[in-house]
Amino acid sequence: MPVTGSGEDPRVLGLRSAVSRLRRELAVLPAEFPDRSIAEEELAALAAMAVAGTPEVSRLHRSLLLVAGAIGSVSALARSLAEVRRAVELFGEAATGR
């Protein structure tokens, strides 16, 4: 995978940016919803994985599913959630079967 001039994987940079944007939008959203804390926790986990470097693909997908389930019906966050999904997809498919 190519790296940027800073030596970082562009997929990681994209994930970091998308997660940051969604976290900011969620923080200023005045509406409360039942699974907001789940979304906040999983977004924090995604951010931590992005900061640490190349994340574990299966963990990325798990966190994405939890975030999507928690905020999927909040239309104000749909665009940013889609950006996070696209960023996660750049890492490939999660391994199936355990």
C-alpha positions in Angstrom: 0.0 0.0 0.0 1.4 3.4 -0.9 2.3 5.8 1.9 2.0 9.6 2.0 5.0 11.9 2.2 4.7 11.6 6.0 5.1 7.8 5.7 1.5 7.1 6.8 -0.9 4.8 5.0 -3.5 7.0 3.3 -6.2 4.6 4.3 -5.4 5.3 7.9 -5.4 9.0 7.3 -8.8 8.7 5.6 -10.2 6.7 8.5 -8.8 9.1 11.0 -10.4 12.0 9.1 -13.8 10.4 8.6 -14.0 9.2 12.2 -13.1 12.6 13.5 -15.7 14.3 11.4 -18.5 11.9 12.6 -17.4 12.3 16.2 -17.6 16.1 15.9 -21.1 15.9 14.3 -22.3 13.5 17.0 -20.9 15.8 19.7 -22.9 18.8 18.6 -26.1 16.8 17.8 -28.7 18.0 20.4 -30.9 14.9 20.1 -30.5 12.1 22.5 -31.1 8.6 21.4 -30.8 5.3 23.2 -27.6 4.0 21.8 -25.6 7.2 21.6 -23.1 6.0 24.2 -22.4 2.9 22.1 -21.7 5.1 19.1 -19.4 7.3 21.1 -17.5 4.4 22.5 -17.0 2.7 19.2 -16.0 5.9 17.4 -13.4 6.4 20.2 -12.2 2.8 19.5 -12.0 3.5 15.8 -10.1 6.7 16.4 -7.6 4.9 18.7 -7.1 2.2 16.0 -6.4 4.9 13.4 -3.9 6.6 15.7 -2.1 3.3 16.4 -1.5 2.6 12.8 -2.9 -0.2 10.5 -5.9 -1.5 12.4 -7.2 -5.0 12.5 -9.8 -5.4 9.7 -12.2 -7.5 11.6 -12.2 -5.1 14.5 -12.8 -2.2 12.1 -15.8 -3.9 10.6 -17.2 -4.8 14.1 -17.0 -1.2 15.3 -18.5 0.0 12.0 -21.5 -2.3 12.5 -22.0 -1.1 16.1 -21.8 2.5 15.1 -24.2 2.0 12.2 -26.6 0.2 14.4 -26.4 2.9 17.0 -26.9 5.9 14.8 -28.2 4.5 11.5 -31.6 6.1 11.9 -30.2 9.6 12.7 -30.4 11.2 9.2 -28.2 14.2 10.2 -25.3 11.8 10.5 -25.9 9.7 7.4 -23.3 11.4 5.2 -20.5 11.2 7.8 -21.4 7.6 8.6 -21.1 6.8 4.9 -17.7 8.3 4.9 -16.6 6.2 7.8 -18.0 3.1 6.0 -16.1 3.9 2.8 -12.9 4.5 4.9 -13.3 1.1 6.6 -14.0 -0.7 3.3 -10.6 0.5 1.9 -9.0 -2.0 4.4 -10.7 -4.9 2.7 -13.1 -7.6 3.9 -13.0 -8.9 7.4 -12.0 -12.6 7.7 -15.0 -14.8 7.9 -15.3 -17.9 10.1 -13.5 -18.2 13.4 
